[in-house]
């Protein structure tokens, strides 16, 4: 499978409540082979690492610390596909002229 289209929506708030740049850089929608759409892929940039979080949903279970356990809705099962999706999505992010996280040179 190959990513045939990527669309990225950026969050309204570029900064968190403490005035720091948000780690959430956007939400991606990808199309695989022109036939399967996956929405709500979160783009996370910690400054040290950039990664994607595929769609999840809340379960009715909690962990030992009382936090709700999240369950995967969709995720790549082959590492080659995961790497491909990651590379294509971050390339689209880096090359998007409307990206509010990329500094304007002027």
N, C-alpha and C positions, 0 to 999 in steps of 0.2 A: 504494500500500500504506500501511496505517496500523497503528500499534502498538495492539493491543487489550488487552494485558496486560503488566505488568512485575512481576518479582519480583527482589528484591535480597538476596543473602547477603553478610554482612559477615565480614571476616577475623577469626580468633580473636585475633590480636595487633594492638592499636591502635598500638603503637609499634615502631620498628625496633630493631635491635641496639644502636644508639647512643643510644636513649632519645628519638629524634625521632618525631613523629607520622608514621605511614606514609603514603606517597603513594598506595598502593593502598587505595582506599576501599571496594571491594566487587566482587562479580561479579553481573552482571545476566543474567536470562533474559527474553527478550521473545517475544511472540507477535504475528505479523504477520497481519492480517485473520483472526484466529482459526484459521489453518490451518498456519502455518509457525513453528516454534520455533527460536530461536537462543540457545544457551547459552554461558556462559563469556565474556561480554563484560566486560572489566575496566574499572572506573571509576578513573581516575587524577586526582589533584588535587595539583598542584605548589605551590599557594599563589598562583601567578600565572596559571595556566591549568588548566582542567578539560577532560578529553577522554576518549573511549572507545577502547579497543583491542579490535577484533573478534577472534574466535578465529584462532589461528595454529598451525602445526605446524613442527617442526624438519625441515629438509632434510638431505641428506647432504653438502651443500656448505658451504664456509667462505669468509669474506671475506679480504681481504689481511692482516688482523690476527689471523686464526685463529679468529674468532668464527663460530658456527654461523649460517647464514642461515635466517631464519624465512620461511615461506610462508603467505600468507593462505588460510584455509579458507573464509571467507565475509566479504563486505563489500559495502556499498551501492555501486551503480554510478552512482546519480544523486545529485547534491548535495542535492536537496530531501529525499530519503529520509534521507540522512545527518544533515541538520539536524533533521529531525523526530524521528528516533530519539534523537539527542543530547539534544534539548529534553525529550522525554518521560521518558527515563531519569533525567536530572538532576533533573527536577521530582519524580519519585517518590522519589529519594534525599533531596531537601531536605524533603519532607513526610512522611517515614516516622518515626513516633514511636518506633520501636525502634532508630533509627540511633544507634550508639554514638559517632559522630564529632560529632554535634550536641550542644553543651554543654547540660547540664541546668540550667535557671535556678535551681533550689533549691540 
